[in-house]
Every structure is written in C-alpha cells, then in structure tokens.
C-alpha cells in the first residue's frame, strides 16, 4: 500500500459538496478515469466493505466505538473491511486496512473536530482498484463526501448510519433552537437523499429522520457491545483493581459511587447531574465523572458553588482499552443527557452490572427497565427517591446489578449487530445490482 500525499490536488471538499447530492466531483482527482472494469459478480469472494468516518481511534466517542465494533464483527462474518478516515494531522498515511486522509483542526466549531484536506490520488486509486461492494458512511461531513464520490464512481450502494442528533448541538452555532432545527432538517434531508439505505441506532432517531422528511429505506439497528470486555469484576485481580482505583480517587470502602462516562460538553447536561447530587445531599456518595471536554472548568466551578466539590471526582480522559475498569468502581450510573441517539455508555454500564438512573428519554426505553435495570426520572425529587431506594437497599442493588448485566447480554451483543448490518448490505446489493451476489455470512 502506498503512502504519502499529493500536494498538487485542489481542495477535495467544497462547500457545495457538503449539502448537494449532485455535483460532488471536484478538480484534481478524476475518479472516472480510475473506474475499474465492470464487475460481473464473484459470489465466492468476501463482501468488500468500505467504512468511512471522520472519527477514529485514538479519539474516544460513541461513533468510534460503534464503527470499531462493526468492523470487528464484519471481519468475523467473513467480510473484507477497510476504513477511510481523517488523520490527526495534515499528512495522509495508510496502515493495515485503514486510510488516514490529511486534515486540519475544526476545533473552533466543535472540540476535536477536523476537516479533510485534499486527498491523495494514491489512496483513491487503491480504494477504487480494491473495488468495495458497499460503502458505509458513518459521518455527514468530510468523509461522507469521499464516500458519495467513491460509491458513484464504482456504481456501488451507499449506506449511511445517522449517529448524531444535531439539533441538540445547535447552541454551538445558533441562539435559536427553532432555526437550528430547521437547518439540521434541511441538511439531513440533502445528505441522506443520495443514500441507498439509512441505519438508525434507535426508533427515536428513525422517528426524528421521518420528521425531517427523510424518505430513504430506513433500518433500526442498535449498536452491539463486546460483552467479553464490559462485565462486572470477576477475578481477585479485577476486584483488587477496583479497590486500587477507588483508593486513587480517595474514595473509602464505605462510600457509594455514582459514575458518569461521557465527554464533558454542555449538551451532556452535567450541570443538572451536579444539581441533583447536591439536592440529594448524601454525604456518603461520591460522583465520578470519567471523560474530558471543553466544559470541564465550568463544571468544576459549578460543583464548587454547590458546595459538593469534595464529593465530585474528575477522572479525566482514560485509555479506551481501560474504560471498563471505571464502570466497575460504581454502584450506579447516572446521566441527565438528552442528546443521545442510543447511549453506548448506558449499555456499557449495564453490561458492567451498574443499574441506571437517567433523565427520561425515548432512546432509553429498551435499556432502562423500571425496577429491574434502573429508573428514568423527571424531577429532582424523583431522582433523590430512586437514589435512596437503590443505595440504601444492598440486596436490591445486587439484584438489579445482576439484572442489568443479564439484560445487556440478552439484547446488546455485538455479533447480532454485525449480522443485522450485513443483512442491510445484502438488501441494497440485491436492489442496486442483481449481478452482485453477497456471500453467505460465516458464523461468528
């Protein structure tokens, strides 16, 4: 695989590319000339899937977790999978199965966001020669433009997963939520109009897209989870690790721990979590916020103003490979976020044996089973009452912990996620070109 970038290219991403279904060719790279010979269908070879995403490791967020899980499961099902993403710098580079296109920071608009730079002809040639059968876009911006162009060049179907409820982020660019929602609806319609199928992680997102006027084949496919990784502590070593983490955070064995794992951003509504913890007024309870983000200073100041700074721990960013350790120190998982499409951290908490105490949200209907895996609250008084019930009854907490882990095992496995997405690919391949025959899935 060749490395390097081509500095002679004109910008690959143009303003009209971000919203237009048509006219997405730009000067500098003529993909039509790179078009491979007409495919005649080879049913014995693996289905080739190109996943495109603006976010990729080492960034930690729900999109990265979902795409990484999908990649792993599709490989287990016998697919040939590659990833097209953005580099963390301006240099375009390639590694095993991953193409990283040079990019520049867009942190002025959103923390850690990046915008793709002119792409490498060598990367494009490599992808086109490989000839993916399906292009599966995971983000609506830079890499979606690439995905759309490659799909059109190859005559391959374009599938898109809609991960983000953008109207919950309009405070970044519009003081009016109504205006922001109209902008988001128009943007979503125009981006998704060029797709062969759209995947929504929950029915909430599917209803939202329908309300935006998106009329494409829509499939609700919840993201799966690696249940070998996210589970309660089992061994003596894992239990010792839990004790060590608590000691590191100056949490005594007698104290109860509320855990929240998320990016520290305004849309996560962590101000409300701090308000609720203060209102509950439990001296025996510590809130641990795992994650980093642009809103940390405001949250620290708010905890100080509420007089609970001594009962709040900011753990900061943690290694993605070790995040499961932090769930295990908790007695319950708390959240007031209203911006979740599915809430992978909620599922990770469940699988780790943590009952959930979360603000009511339609996306959590299949996750929070009242009295079994946790509760959804609407008022501060309701939060305090549920928290007291949960923390003051050790037997109930043990029962709910076991039910939480069992519910995650029964409903959130990664292998079913991979099979469901592969089924979507097979449908669009049959609709788009009868000549392309998807291979039979290999048992995971």
Secondary structure, DSSP 8 states (H G I E B T S, - for coil): ------TT---S--GGGGT-SS----TT--HHHH--------TTS--EEEEEES--TTS-SHHHHHHHHHHHHHHHTT-EEEEEEE-SSS--EEETTEEEE-EEE-TTTSTT-EEE-S--HHHHHHHHHHT-SEEEE--SSHHHHHHHHHHHHHT-EEEEEE---GGGGGGGT-S-HHHHHHHHHHHHHHHHTT-SEEEESSHHHHHHHHHHT--S-EEE----B-TTTSS---SHHHHHHHHHHHHHTT--TTSEEEEEES---GGG-HHHHHHHHHHHT-TTEEEEEEB--TTHHHHHHHHHHHT-GGGEEEEE---GGGHHHHHTT-SEEEE-----SS-HHHHHHHHTT-EEEEE--GGGTTT--BTTTEEEESSHHHHHHHHHHHHT-HHHHHHHHHHHHHHHHHH-BHHHHHHHHHHHHHHHHHHH-TT---------
